[in-house]
Amino acid sequence: MYFNNVMLPEEGYFHSVICNAPEFMNTTVNSDLRFMIWDNPPKMEPLFLNLSDFIQMAQSGAAFARQFHRDDPVLNLIDEKILNRGQGRVSPGAWCSGRNSWWNDPCSQWGDVNVLRPGPLAKRLGETVTNLMDDLKSQANQCK
């Protein structure tokens, strides 16, 4: 009943259920892998991210970020520098089987979409998750 009366109940409902279930309460990690900068005070709403936040966001190790204004230039920078995605193109991956050149998109031809090869950012995300799991082992209760 509590979650019927709060804004954005999906941001707390599942955490509350898991942290109150005896079989899960000590198996959680206190991270949603999101980069946010909060208003200060009262820390009620994340600020909109922009170009001045890019370096901090990129170095954070977070897989997700929030929130952005529609068509903010930082989104293009994320596509270019983090996702290696050209304007109007998909993010490249092992499935791209075309020739790579300055005039040709290697993802204009696709091979097996089930082939996955982790790139440097996937490896960095793996390190972030490993560090979170190490933190989990060192703390008695992650539900806060």
The first five atom37 places (N, CA, C, CB, O) and aatype in JSON, in Angstrom:
{
  "aatype": [12, 18, 13, 2, 2, 19, 12, 10, 14, 6, 6, 7, 18, 13, 8, 15, 19, 9, 4, 2, 0, 14, 6, 13, 12, 2, 16, 16, 19, 2, 15, 3, 10, 1, 13, 12, 9, 17, 3, 2, 14, 14, 11, 12, 6, 14, 10, 13, 10, 2, 10, 15, 3, 13, 9, 5, 12, 0, 5, 15, 7, 0, 0, 13, 0, 1, 5, 13, 8, 1, 3, 3, 14, 19, 10, 2, 10, 9, 3, 6, 11, 9, 10, 2, 1, 7, 5, 7, 1, 19, 15, 14, 7, 0, 17, 4, 15, 7, 1, 2, 15, 17, 17, 2, 3, 14, 4, 15, 5, 17, 7, 3, 19, 2, 19, 10, 1, 14, 7, 14, 10, 0, 11, 1, 10, 7, 6, 16, 19, 16, 2, 10, 12, 3, 3, 10, 11, 15, 5, 0, 2, 5, 4, 11],
  "atom_mask": [
    [1, 1, 1, 1, 1],
    [1, 1, 1, 1, 1],
    [1, 1, 1, 1, 1],
    [1, 1, 1, 1, 1],
    [1, 1, 1, 1, 1],
    [1, 1, 1, 1, 1],
    [1, 1, 1, 1, 1],
    [1, 1, 1, 1, 1],
    [1, 1, 1, 1, 1],
    [1, 1, 1, 1, 1],
    [1, 1, 1, 1, 1],
    [1, 1, 1, 0, 1],
    [1, 1, 1, 1, 1],
    [1, 1, 1, 1, 1],
    [1, 1, 1, 1, 1],
    [1, 1, 1, 1, 1],
    [1, 1, 1, 1, 1],
    [1, 1, 1, 1, 1],
    [1, 1, 1, 1, 1],
    [1, 1, 1, 1, 1],
    [1, 1, 1, 1, 1],
    [1, 1, 1, 1, 1],
    [1, 1, 1, 1, 1],
    [1, 1, 1, 1, 1],
    [1, 1, 1, 1, 1],
    [1, 1, 1, 1, 1],
    [1, 1, 1, 1, 1],
    [1, 1, 1, 1, 1],
    [1, 1, 1, 1, 1],
    [1, 1, 1, 1, 1],
    [1, 1, 1, 1, 1],
    [1, 1, 1, 1, 1],
    [1, 1, 1, 1, 1],
    [1, 1, 1, 1, 1],
    [1, 1, 1, 1, 1],
    [1, 1, 1, 1, 1],
    [1, 1, 1, 1, 1],
    [1, 1, 1, 1, 1],
    [1, 1, 1, 1, 1],
    [1, 1, 1, 1, 1],
    [1, 1, 1, 1, 1],
    [1, 1, 1, 1, 1],
    [1, 1, 1, 1, 1],
    [1, 1, 1, 1, 1],
    [1, 1, 1, 1, 1],
    [1, 1, 1, 1, 1],
    [1, 1, 1, 1, 1],
    [1, 1, 1, 1, 1],
    [1, 1, 1, 1, 1],
    [1, 1, 1, 1, 1],
    [1, 1, 1, 1, 1],
    [1, 1, 1, 1, 1],
    [1, 1, 1, 1, 1],
    [1, 1, 1, 1, 1],
    [1, 1, 1, 1, 1],
    [1, 1, 1, 1, 1],
    [1, 1, 1, 1, 1],
    [1, 1, 1, 1, 1],
    [1, 1, 1, 1, 1],
    [1, 1, 1, 1, 1],
    [1, 1, 1, 0, 1],
    [1, 1, 1, 1, 1],
    [1, 1, 1, 1, 1],
    [1, 1, 1, 1, 1],
    [1, 1, 1, 1, 1],
    [1, 1, 1, 1, 1],
    [1, 1, 1, 1, 1],
    [1, 1, 1, 1, 1],
    [1, 1, 1, 1, 1],
    [1, 1, 1, 1, 1],
    [1, 1, 1, 1, 1],
    [1, 1, 1, 1, 1],
    [1, 1, 1, 1, 1],
    [1, 1, 1, 1, 1],
    [1, 1, 1, 1, 1],
    [1, 1, 1, 1, 1],
    [1, 1, 1, 1, 1],
    [1, 1, 1, 1, 1],
    [1, 1, 1, 1, 1],
    [1, 1, 1, 1, 1],
    [1, 1, 1, 1, 1],
    [1, 1, 1, 1, 1],
    [1, 1, 1, 1, 1],
    [1, 1, 1, 1, 1],
    [1, 1, 1, 1, 1],
    [1, 1, 1, 0, 1],
    [1, 1, 1, 1, 1],
    [1, 1, 1, 0, 1],
    [1, 1, 1, 1, 1],
    [1, 1, 1, 1, 1],
    [1, 1, 1, 1, 1],
    [1, 1, 1, 1, 1],
    [1, 1, 1, 0, 1],
    [1, 1, 1, 1, 1],
    [1, 1, 1, 1, 1],
    [1, 1, 1, 1, 1],
    [1, 1, 1, 1, 1],
    [1, 1, 1, 0, 1],
    [1, 1, 1, 1, 1],
    [1, 1, 1, 1, 1],
    [1, 1, 1, 1, 1],
    [1, 1, 1, 1, 1],
    [1, 1, 1, 1, 1],
    [1, 1, 1, 1, 1],
    [1, 1, 1, 1, 1],
    [1, 1, 1, 1, 1],
    [1, 1, 1, 1, 1],
    [1, 1, 1, 1, 1],
    [1, 1, 1, 1, 1],
    [1, 1, 1, 1, 1],
    [1, 1, 1, 0, 1],
    [1, 1, 1, 1, 1],
    [1, 1, 1, 1, 1],
    [1, 1, 1, 1, 1],
    [1, 1, 1, 1, 1],
    [1, 1, 1, 1, 1],
    [1, 1, 1, 1, 1],
    [1, 1, 1, 1, 1],
    [1, 1, 1, 0, 1],
    [1, 1, 1, 1, 1],
    [1, 1, 1, 1, 1],
    [1, 1, 1, 1, 1],
    [1, 1, 1, 1, 1],
    [1, 1, 1, 1, 1],
    [1, 1, 1, 1, 1],
    [1, 1, 1, 0, 1],
    [1, 1, 1, 1, 1],
    [1, 1, 1, 1, 1],
    [1, 1, 1, 1, 1],
    [1, 1, 1, 1, 1],
    [1, 1, 1, 1, 1],
    [1, 1, 1, 1, 1],
    [1, 1, 1, 1, 1],
    [1, 1, 1, 1, 1],
    [1, 1, 1, 1, 1],
    [1, 1, 1, 1, 1],
    [1, 1, 1, 1, 1],
    [1, 1, 1, 1, 1],
    [1, 1, 1, 1, 1],
    [1, 1, 1, 1, 1],
    [1, 1, 1, 1, 1],
    [1, 1, 1, 1, 1],
    [1, 1, 1, 1, 1],
    [1, 1, 1, 1, 1]
  ],
  "atom_positions": [
    [[0.82, -1.18, 0.0], [0.0, 0.0, 0.0], [0.87, 1.26, 0.0], [-0.94, -0.01, 1.2], [0.5, 2.28, -0.59]],
    [[2.01, 1.18, 0.65], [2.91, 2.35, 0.7], [3.28, 2.8, -0.71], [4.18, 2.01, 1.51], [3.26, 3.99, -1.0]],
    [[3.62, 1.85, -1.59], [4.1, 2.19, -2.92], [3.0, 2.71, -3.84], [4.75, 1.0, -3.54], [3.3, 3.2, -4.93]],
    [[1.75, 2.61, -3.44], [0.66, 3.25, -4.19], [0.7, 4.76, -4.02], [-0.7, 2.71, -3.74], [0.11, 5.49, -4.82]],
    [[1.37, 5.24, -2.99], [1.32, 6.66, -2.64], [2.66, 7.37, -2.76], [0.82, 6.8, -1.24], [2.84, 8.44, -2.17]],
    [[3.61, 6.81, -3.51], [4.9, 7.47, -3.68], [5.15, 7.73, -5.17], [6.05, 6.61, -3.08], [4.63, 7.01, -6.03]],
    [[5.94, 8.77, -5.45], [6.35, 9.0, -6.83], [7.4, 7.97, -7.21], [6.91, 10.45, -7.02], [8.25, 7.61, -6.39]],
    [[7.35, 7.51, -8.42], [8.31, 6.55, -8.97], [8.46, 5.3, -8.09], [9.67, 7.22, -9.13], [9.56, 4.99, -7.65]],
    [[7.38, 4.59, -7.84], [7.47, 3.42, -6.97], [8.4, 2.33, -7.49], [6.1, 2.83, -6.77], [8.95, 1.55, -6.7]],
    [[8.58, 2.27, -8.8], [9.46, 1.24, -9.36], [10.91, 1.41, -8.94], [9.38, 1.25, -10.87], [11.7, 0.48, -9.04]],
    [[11.27, 2.6, -8.46], [12.65, 2.83, -8.03], [12.92, 2.32, -6.61], [12.97, 4.3, -8.1], [14.06, 2.34, -6.17]],
    [[11.9, 1.86, -5.92], [12.12, 1.35, -4.57], [11.41, 0.05, -4.27], [0.0, 0.0, 0.0], [11.77, -0.64, -3.31]],
    [[10.43, -0.32, -5.06], [9.61, -1.48, -4.75], [10.43, -2.78, -4.69], [8.52, -1.63, -5.78], [10.41, -3.48, -3.68]],
    [[11.14, -3.08, -5.77], [11.85, -4.36, -5.82], [12.97, -4.43, -4.8], [12.41, -4.6, -7.21], [13.24, -5.5, -4.24]],
    [[13.63, -3.3, -4.55], [14.68, -3.27, -3.52], [14.08, -3.6, -2.16], [15.37, -1.87, -3.48], [14.67, -4.34, -1.37]],
    [[12.91, -3.04, -1.88], [12.26, -3.29, -0.59], [11.84, -4.74, -0.44], [11.04, -2.39, -0.42], [12.01, -5.33, 0.63]],
    [[11.3, -5.31, -1.5], [10.88, -6.72, -1.45], [12.1, -7.61, -1.21], [10.15, -7.13, -2.75], [12.06, -8.5, -0.36]],
    [[13.17, -7.39, -1.98], [14.36, -8.23, -1.85], [15.01, -8.06, -0.48], [15.38, -7.9, -2.96], [15.42, -9.05, 0.13]],
    [[15.1, -6.84, 0.01], [15.75, -6.61, 1.29], [14.92, -7.09, 2.47], [16.06, -5.15, 1.46], [15.44, -7.22, 3.58]],
    [[13.65, -7.36, 2.26], [12.8, -7.87, 3.34], [12.52, -9.35, 3.21], [11.51, -7.12, 3.37], [11.81, -9.92, 4.04]],
    [[13.06, -10.0, 2.19], [12.92, -11.44, 2.03], [14.14, -12.11, 2.66], [12.77, -11.84, 0.51], [15.26, -11.86, 2.22]],
    [[13.96, -12.94, 3.68], [15.1, -13.53, 4.38], [16.1, -14.24, 3.46], [14.61, -14.51, 5.39], [17.3, -14.21, 3.73]],
    [[15.62, -14.86, 2.38], [16.54, -15.59, 1.51], [17.39, -14.69, 0.62], [15.76, -16.54, 0.65], [18.35, -15.16, 0.01]],
    [[17.07, -13.41, 0.52], [17.83, -12.49, -0.32], [18.49, -11.34, 0.43], [16.94, -11.92, -1.37], [19.41, -10.72, -0.1]],
    [[18.06, -11.04, 1.64], [18.44, -9.79, 2.29], [19.94, -9.57, 2.45], [17.81, -9.72, 3.61], [20.38, -8.43, 2.51]],
    [[20.72, -10.6, 2.54], [22.16, -10.44, 2.68], [22.92, -10.83, 1.41], [22.67, -11.26, 3.85], [24.11, -11.13, 1.45]],
    [[22.21, -10.83, 0.28], [22.84, -11.16, -0.99], [22.77, -10.0, -1.98], [22.19, -12.4, -1.6], [23.04, -10.18, -3.16]],
    [[22.42, -8.85, -1.5], [22.28, -7.71, -2.4], [23.53, -6.85, -2.41], [21.07, -6.87, -2.0], [24.33, -6.88, -1.47]],
    [[23.67, -6.08, -3.47], [24.78, -5.14, -3.61], [24.17, -3.76, -3.69], [25.67, -5.46, -4.86], [23.23, -3.53, -4.46]],
    [[24.69, -2.84, -2.91], [24.16, -1.47, -2.89], [24.7, -0.65, -4.06], [24.51, -0.79, -1.58], [25.47, 0.29, -3.88]],
    [[24.29, -1.03, -5.25], [24.65, -0.26, -6.43], [23.67, -0.6, -7.54], [26.11, -0.54, -6.87], [23.32, -1.76, -7.75]],
    [[23.23, 0.42, -8.23], [22.4, 0.18, -9.41], [23.18, 0.49, -10.69], [21.12, 1.03, -9.35], [22.61, 0.57, -11.78]],
    [[24.49, 0.66, -10.55], [25.4, 0.91, -11.65], [25.04, 2.18, -12.43], [25.41, -0.27, -12.59], [25.34, 2.28, -13.62]],
    [[24.4, 3.13, -11.76], [24.01, 4.39, -12.4], [24.85, 5.54, -11.88], [22.51, 4.67, -12.16], [25.16, 5.63, -10.69]],
    [[25.23, 6.41, -12.8], [25.92, 7.64, -12.45], [24.88, 8.74, -12.38], [27.06, 7.99, -13.48], [24.13, 8.96, -13.33]],
    [[24.83, 9.44, -11.24], [23.92, 10.57, -11.07], [24.62, 11.62, -10.23], [22.59, 10.12, -10.41], [25.47, 11.31, -9.39]],
    [[24.27, 12.86, -10.46], [24.7, 13.96, -9.6], [23.42, 14.53, -8.99], [25.53, 15.06, -10.4], [22.52, 14.96, -9.71]],
    [[23.36, 14.53, -7.67], [22.15, 14.95, -6.97], [22.16, 16.43, -6.66], [21.98, 14.16, -5.69], [23.21, 17.04, -6.49]],
    [[20.96, 17.0, -6.59], [20.83, 18.38, -6.14], [21.26, 18.43, -4.68], [19.36, 18.92, -6.32], [21.12, 17.45, -3.95]],
    [[21.78, 19.55, -4.26], [22.32, 19.62, -2.92], [21.98, 20.96, -2.27], [23.84, 19.4, -2.94], [22.35, 22.0, -2.81]],
    [[21.29, 20.96, -1.15], [20.37, 19.93, -0.68], [19.08, 20.0, -1.47], [20.1, 20.09, 0.83], [18.96, 20.95, -2.25]],
    [[18.15, 19.18, -1.39], [17.9, 18.14, -0.41], [18.16, 16.73, -0.92], [16.5, 18.24, 0.07], [17.74, 15.76, -0.29]],
    [[18.85, 16.59, -2.07], [19.12, 15.27, -2.65], [17.82, 14.52, -2.95], [20.0, 14.45, -1.7], [17.66, 13.34, -2.61]],
    [[16.92, 15.22, -3.58], [15.64, 14.62, -3.94], [15.55, 14.32, -5.43], [14.5, 15.55, -3.53], [14.77, 13.46, -5.84]],
    [[16.33, 15.01, -6.22], [16.2, 14.9, -7.67], [17.59, 14.95, -8.31], [15.29, 16.02, -8.24], [18.38, 15.84, -7.97]],
    [[17.92, 14.02, -9.22], [19.21, 14.12, -9.89], [19.23, 15.31, -10.84], [19.52, 12.81, -10.66], [18.23, 15.64, -11.47]],
    [[20.39, 15.93, -10.94], [20.56, 17.05, -11.86], [20.7, 16.52, -13.28], [21.8, 17.9, -11.47], [21.03, 15.35, -13.48]],
    [[20.44, 17.36, -14.26], [20.64, 16.98, -15.65], [22.14, 17.0, -15.94], [19.87, 17.92, -16.61], [22.83, 17.96, -15.62]],
    [[22.62, 15.94, -16.55], [24.04, 15.82, -16.88], [24.3, 16.54, -18.2], [24.47, 14.33, -16.98], [23.42, 16.63, -19.06]],
    [[25.53, 17.06, -18.34], [25.89, 17.77, -19.56], [27.37, 17.56, -19.85], [25.55, 19.27, -19.45], [28.03, 16.76, -19.19]],
    [[27.89, 18.29, -20.83], [29.28, 18.12, -21.25], [30.28, 18.28, -20.1], [29.62, 19.1, -22.34], [31.3, 17.6, -20.07]],
    [[30.0, 19.16, -19.15], [30.93, 19.38, -18.05], [31.02, 18.17, -17.11], [30.52, 20.61, -17.25], [31.95, 18.08, -16.31]],
    [[30.07, 17.25, -17.2], [30.07, 16.04, -16.36], [30.67, 14.83, -17.06], [28.66, 15.72, -15.93], [30.81, 13.77, -16.44]],
    [[31.04, 14.97, -18.33], [31.43, 13.81, -19.13], [32.61, 13.04, -18.55], [31.76, 14.25, -20.52], [32.54, 11.81, -18.43]],
    [[33.69, 13.72, -18.2], [34.89, 13.02, -17.72], [34.57, 12.25, -16.44], [36.05, 14.02, -17.47], [34.95, 11.09, -16.31]],
    [[33.9, 12.88, -15.51], [33.54, 12.21, -14.26], [32.63, 11.02, -14.53], [32.85, 13.2, -13.28], [32.78, 9.96, -13.91]],
    [[31.69, 11.18, -15.44], [30.77, 10.1, -15.8], [31.53, 8.93, -16.43], [29.68, 10.61, -16.76], [31.31, 7.77, -16.07]],
    [[32.41, 9.23, -17.37], [33.17, 8.2, -18.07], [34.1, 7.44, -17.14], [33.96, 8.82, -19.21], [34.32, 6.24, -17.32]],
    [[34.66, 8.13, -16.15], [35.6, 7.48, -15.23], [34.9, 6.77, -14.07], [36.55, 8.51, -14.67], [35.56, 6.07, -13.3]],
    [[33.6, 6.92, -13.95], [32.89, 6.37, -12.8], [32.78, 4.84, -12.8], [31.52, 6.96, -12.73], [32.62, 4.23, -11.75]],
    [[32.85, 4.23, -13.98], [32.66, 2.79, -14.06], [31.19, 2.39, -14.1], [0.0, 0.0, 0.0], [30.88, 1.2, -14.19]],
    [[30.29, 3.35, -14.04], [28.85, 3.06, -14.08], [28.44, 2.68, -15.5], [28.02, 4.27, -13.59], [28.96, 3.22, -16.47]],
    [[27.5, 1.75, -15.59], [27.01, 1.31, -16.89], [25.88, 2.21, -17.41], [26.52, -0.12, -16.81], [25.6, 2.23, -18.61]],
    [[25.26, 2.93, -16.51], [24.11, 3.78, -16.86], [24.29, 5.15, -16.25], [22.77, 3.13, -16.39], [25.06, 5.33, -15.3]],
    [[23.59, 6.13, -16.8], [23.63, 7.48, -16.24], [22.25, 8.11, -16.37], [24.71, 8.35, -16.97], [21.44, 7.74, -17.22]],
    [[22.01, 9.08, -15.5], [20.72, 9.76, -15.53], [20.89, 11.13, -14.96], [19.63, 8.97, -14.75], [21.72, 11.24, -14.06]],
    [[20.28, 12.14, -15.31], [19.34, 12.27, -16.39], [19.87, 13.27, -17.38], [17.97, 12.7, -15.87], [20.76, 14.06, -17.07]],
    [[19.33, 13.25, -18.59], [19.82, 14.09, -19.68], [18.66, 14.87, -20.29], [20.53, 13.23, -20.76], [17.52, 14.4, -20.32]],
    [[18.97, 16.07, -20.76], [18.01, 16.79, -21.58], [17.99, 16.13, -22.96], [18.36, 18.33, -21.67], [19.02, 15.64, -23.43]],
    [[16.84, 16.13, -23.6], [16.72, 15.57, -24.95], [17.72, 16.28, -25.87], [15.26, 15.73, -25.49], [17.83, 17.5, -25.88]],
    [[18.44, 15.48, -26.66], [19.4, 15.97, -27.65], [20.55, 16.78, -27.07], [18.68, 16.8, -28.66], [21.13, 17.62, -27.77]],
    [[20.88, 16.56, -25.8], [22.03, 17.25, -25.21], [23.3, 16.79, -25.92], [22.11, 16.98, -23.67], [23.44, 15.61, -26.21]],
    [[24.24, 17.7, -26.21], [25.48, 17.32, -26.89], [26.29, 16.23, -26.17], [26.34, 18.54, -27.06], [27.06, 15.53, -26.82]],
    [[26.13, 16.08, -24.88], [26.87, 15.04, -24.17], [26.46, 13.64, -24.65], [26.65, 15.17, -22.65], [27.25, 12.71, -24.59]],
    [[25.24, 13.49, -25.13], [24.79, 12.19, -25.64], [25.58, 11.81, -26.89], [23.28, 12.22, -25.95], [25.92, 10.64, -27.07]],
    [[25.87, 12.77, -27.75], [26.69, 12.5, -28.92], [28.11, 12.14, -28.52], [26.71, 13.71, -29.86], [28.74, 11.28, -29.14]],
    [[28.62, 12.79, -27.48], [29.97, 12.49, -27.0], [30.03, 11.07, -26.42], [30.39, 13.53, -25.93], [31.02, 10.36, -26.62]],
    [[28.99, 10.66, -25.71], [28.92, 9.3, -25.19], [28.91, 8.3, -26.34], [27.66, 9.11, -24.3], [29.63, 7.3, -26.31]],
    [[28.1, 8.57, -27.36], [28.07, 7.69, -28.54], [29.44, 7.58, -29.18], [27.06, 8.22, -29.56], [29.89, 6.48, -29.52]],
    [[30.11, 8.71, -29.34], [31.39, 8.73, -30.04], [32.52, 8.14, -29.22], [31.73, 10.15, -30.43], [33.24, 7.25, -29.68]],
    [[32.69, 8.62, -27.98], [33.88, 8.27, -27.19], [33.73, 6.97, -26.4], [34.21, 9.39, -26.24], [34.71, 6.26, -26.19]],
    [[32.52, 6.66, -25.96], [32.33, 5.46, -25.13], [31.81, 4.28, -25.94], [31.37, 5.76, -23.98], [32.32, 3.17, -25.83]],
    [[30.81, 4.53, -26.75], [30.18, 3.44, -27.51], [30.79, 3.23, -28.89], [28.7, 3.71, -27.65], [30.44, 2.26, -29.58]],
    [[31.7, 4.11, -29.31], [32.29, 4.05, -30.66], [31.22, 4.0, -31.75], [33.22, 2.82, -30.78], [31.37, 3.3, -32.75]],
    [[30.16, 4.73, -31.53], [29.01, 4.7, -32.44], [29.01, 5.97, -33.26], [27.68, 4.53, -31.66], [28.96, 7.08, -32.72]],
    [[29.04, 5.82, -34.57], [28.95, 6.97, -35.46], [27.52, 7.48, -35.52], [0.0, 0.0, 0.0], [26.58, 6.76, -35.2]],
    [[27.36, 8.72, -35.94], [26.03, 9.32, -36.02], [25.15, 8.53, -36.99], [26.13, 10.79, -36.46], [25.51, 8.31, -38.14]],
    [[23.99, 8.1, -36.49], [23.06, 7.33, -37.3], [23.45, 5.88, -37.48], [0.0, 0.0, 0.0], [22.86, 5.18, -38.31]],
    [[24.42, 5.42, -36.73], [24.89, 4.03, -36.86], [24.65, 3.27, -35.56], [26.4, 3.99, -37.24], [24.4, 3.87, -34.52]],
    [[24.74, 1.95, -35.64], [24.62, 1.13, -34.43], [25.99, 1.05, -33.75], [24.1, -0.31, -34.78], [27.01, 1.35, -34.36]],
    [[25.99, 0.66, -32.49], [27.26, 0.44, -31.78], [27.93, -0.78, -32.35], [27.03, 0.28, -30.24], [27.3, -1.84, -32.48]],
    [[29.21, -0.67, -32.71], [29.89, -1.81, -33.32], [30.09, -2.95, -32.34], [31.22, -1.37, -33.88], [30.2, -2.75, -31.13]],
    [[30.13, -4.13, -32.88], [30.36, -5.33, -32.08], [30.9, -6.44, -32.96], [0.0, 0.0, 0.0], [31.19, -6.23, -34.13]],
    [[31.02, -7.62, -32.39], [31.58, -8.77, -33.11], [30.71, -9.17, -34.29], [31.75, -9.95, -32.17], [31.18, -9.85, -35.2]],
    [[29.44, -8.75, -34.3], [28.53, -9.11, -35.39], [28.77, -8.29, -36.65], [27.1, -8.92, -34.93], [28.25, -8.64, -37.71]],
    [[29.53, -7.22, -36.57], [29.79, -6.38, -37.74], [30.82, -7.08, -38.62], [30.3, -4.97, -37.31], [31.96, -7.28, -38.21]],
    [[30.41, -7.45, -39.83], [31.29, -8.23, -40.69], [31.71, -7.49, -41.95], [30.62, -9.52, -41.07], [32.38, -8.07, -42.81]],
    [[31.33, -6.23, -42.08], [31.72, -5.44, -43.25], [33.14, -4.91, -43.11], [0.0, 0.0, 0.0], [33.75, -5.02, -42.05]],
    [[33.65, -4.32, -44.19], [34.99, -3.74, -44.17], [34.95, -2.41, -43.44], [35.54, -3.56, -45.59], [34.01, -1.63, -43.6]],
    [[35.96, -2.15, -42.66], [36.04, -0.91, -41.9], [36.95, 0.08, -42.63], [36.57, -1.19, -40.48], [38.13, -0.18, -42.85]],
    [[36.37, 1.2, -43.0], [37.14, 2.27, -43.61], [36.45, 3.58, -43.29], [37.29, 2.07, -45.15], [35.36, 3.58, -42.72]],
    [[37.06, 4.7, -43.63], [36.48, 5.99, -43.28], [35.18, 6.26, -44.01], [37.46, 7.1, -43.56], [34.38, 7.06, -43.53]],
    [[34.92, 5.6, -45.15], [33.68, 5.82, -45.89], [32.7, 4.66, -45.77], [33.99, 6.07, -47.35], [31.57, 4.75, -46.25]],
    [[33.12, 3.57, -45.14], [32.28, 2.38, -45.07], [32.04, 1.98, -43.62], [32.92, 1.22, -45.86], [32.98, 1.85, -42.84]],
    [[30.79, 1.78, -43.28], [30.41, 1.34, -41.94], [30.57, -0.17, -41.84], [28.94, 1.77, -41.61], [29.91, -0.91, -42.58]],
    [[31.44, -0.67, -40.94], [31.62, -2.12, -40.83], [30.34, -2.84, -40.4], [32.72, -2.43, -39.84], [30.21, -4.05, -40.6]],
    [[29.4, -2.09, -39.82], [28.15, -2.72, -39.39], [27.06, -2.65, -40.46], [27.65, -2.06, -38.12], [25.9, -2.96, -40.19]],
    [[27.45, -2.24, -41.69], [26.48, -2.27, -42.78], [26.23, -3.72, -43.21], [26.98, -1.42, -43.99], [25.22, -4.0, -43.86]],
    [[27.12, -4.63, -42.84], [26.93, -6.06, -43.05], [27.06, -6.75, -41.7], [27.96, -6.64, -44.09], [27.97, -6.46, -40.92]],
    [[26.15, -7.66, -41.44], [26.15, -8.35, -40.16], [26.46, -9.82, -40.34], [24.81, -8.18, -39.44], [26.01, -10.47, -41.29]],
    [[27.26, -10.32, -39.4], [27.52, -11.74, -39.32], [26.6, -12.35, -38.28], [0.0, 0.0, 0.0], [25.42, -12.02, -38.21]],
    [[27.14, -13.23, -37.47], [26.37, -13.92, -36.43], [26.15, -12.98, -35.24], [27.1, -15.22, -35.97], [27.1, -12.6, -34.56]],
    [[24.88, -12.61, -35.0], [24.58, -11.68, -33.9], [24.71, -12.34, -32.54], [23.17, -11.13, -34.06], [24.64, -11.65, -31.52]],
    [[24.91, -13.63, -32.5], [25.07, -14.33, -31.23], [26.52, -14.39, -30.77], [24.52, -15.73, -31.34], [26.8, -14.9, -29.69]],
    [[27.44, -13.89, -31.58], [28.85, -13.87, -31.22], [29.11, -12.66, -30.33], [29.75, -13.83, -32.5], [28.81, -11.53, -30.71]],
    [[29.66, -12.91, -29.17], [30.0, -11.84, -28.25], [31.47, -11.91, -27.91], [29.14, -11.93, -26.97], [31.98, -12.96, -27.51]],
    [[32.14, -10.8, -28.06], [33.53, -10.67, -27.63], [33.61, -9.4, -26.81], [34.53, -10.63, -28.85], [33.37, -8.31, -27.33]],
    [[33.94, -9.52, -25.53], [33.97, -8.31, -24.7], [35.08, -7.36, -25.14], [34.15, -8.68, -23.24], [36.22, -7.75, -25.35]],
    [[34.7, -6.1, -25.26], [35.68, -5.07, -25.56], [36.21, -4.48, -24.27], [0.0, 0.0, 0.0], [35.9, -4.98, -23.19]],
    [[37.01, -3.43, -24.36], [37.62, -2.85, -23.16], [36.6, -2.32, -22.15], [38.56, -1.73, -23.56], [36.82, -2.43, -20.94]],
    [[35.49, -1.76, -22.63], [34.5, -1.23, -21.69], [33.74, -2.36, -21.0], [33.52, -0.31, -22.42], [33.36, -2.22, -19.84]],
    [[33.5, -3.46, -21.69], [32.85, -4.61, -21.06], [33.78, -5.2, -19.99], [32.49, -5.69, -22.11], [33.31, -5.63, -18.94]],
    [[35.06, -5.2, -20.26], [36.02, -5.7, -19.27], [36.05, -4.77, -18.05], [37.44, -5.82, -19.89], [36.14, -5.23, -16.91]],
    [[35.96, -3.46, -18.29], [35.93, -2.5, -17.18], [34.66, -2.68, -16.35], [36.03, -1.06, -17.7], [34.71, -2.59, -15.12]],
    [[33.53, -2.92, -17.01], [32.29, -3.2, -16.29], [32.44, -4.47, -15.46], [31.1, -3.33, -17.28], [31.96, -4.52, -14.33]],
    [[33.09, -5.47, -16.0], [33.35, -6.69, -15.24], [34.16, -6.42, -13.99], [0.0, 0.0, 0.0], [33.9, -7.01, -12.94]],
    [[35.14, -5.54, -14.1], [35.95, -5.16, -12.93], [35.1, -4.43, -11.9], [37.14, -4.28, -13.35], [35.25, -4.65, -10.69]],
    [[34.21, -3.57, -12.36], [33.32, -2.85, -11.45], [32.44, -3.83, -10.69], [32.44, -1.84, -12.22], [32.28, -3.72, -9.47]],
    [[31.86, -4.79, -11.4], [30.99, -5.79, -10.76], [31.8, -6.64, -9.79], [30.31, -6.69, -11.82], [31.33, -6.95, -8.7]],
    [[33.01, -7.01, -10.17], [33.88, -7.79, -9.27], [34.16, -7.01, -8.0], [35.21, -8.15, -9.96], [34.11, -7.57, -6.91]],
    [[34.45, -5.72, -8.11], [34.71, -4.89, -6.93], [33.46, -4.8, -6.05], [35.16, -3.48, -7.36], [33.56, -4.83, -4.83]],
    [[32.3, -4.68, -6.68], [31.05, -4.64, -5.9], [30.84, -5.96, -5.15], [29.85, -4.36, -6.82], [30.39, -5.96, -4.0]],
    [[31.16, -7.06, -5.8], [31.0, -8.37, -5.15], [31.99, -8.52, -4.0], [31.2, -9.51, -6.17], [31.66, -9.1, -2.97]],
    [[33.21, -8.0, -4.17], [34.18, -8.02, -3.07], [33.67, -7.21, -1.89], [35.54, -7.48, -3.55], [33.83, -7.61, -0.73]],
    [[33.05, -6.05, -2.18], [32.46, -5.23, -1.12], [31.34, -5.99, -0.41], [31.92, -3.9, -1.69], [31.18, -5.88, 0.8]],
    [[30.55, -6.76, -1.18], [29.46, -7.54, -0.61], [30.0, -8.55, 0.4], [28.67, -8.26, -1.72], [29.43, -8.72, 1.48]],
    [[31.1, -9.2, 0.04], [31.68, -10.2, 0.93], [32.23, -9.58, 2.23], [32.8, -10.94, 0.21], [32.29, -10.24, 3.27]],
    [[32.61, -8.3, 2.15], [33.22, -7.68, 3.31], [32.2, -7.0, 4.24], [34.23, -6.66, 2.86], [32.57, -6.52, 5.31]],
    [[30.92, -6.96, 3.85], [29.91, -6.31, 4.67], [28.83, -7.31, 5.05], [29.3, -5.1, 3.94], [28.43, -8.15, 4.24]],
    [[28.36, -7.22, 6.28], [27.39, -8.18, 6.78], [26.0, -7.99, 6.18], [27.3, -8.09, 8.27], [25.3, -8.98, 5.94]],
    [[25.59, -6.77, 5.93], [24.25, -6.54, 5.44], [24.25, -5.39, 4.45], [23.29, -6.26, 6.6], [24.59, -4.27, 4.8]],
    [[23.86, -5.67, 3.22], [23.86, -4.65, 2.17], [22.53, -3.91, 2.09], [24.17, -5.28, 0.83], [22.46, -2.89, 1.4]],
    [[21.5, -4.38, 2.75], [20.21, -3.72, 2.68], [20.2, -2.54, 3.64], [19.07, -4.71, 3.01], [20.16, -2.71, 4.86]],
    [[20.24, -1.33, 3.07], [20.29, -0.12, 3.88], [19.19, 0.8, 3.46], [21.66, 0.57, 3.76], [19.05, 1.89, 4.02]]
  ]
}
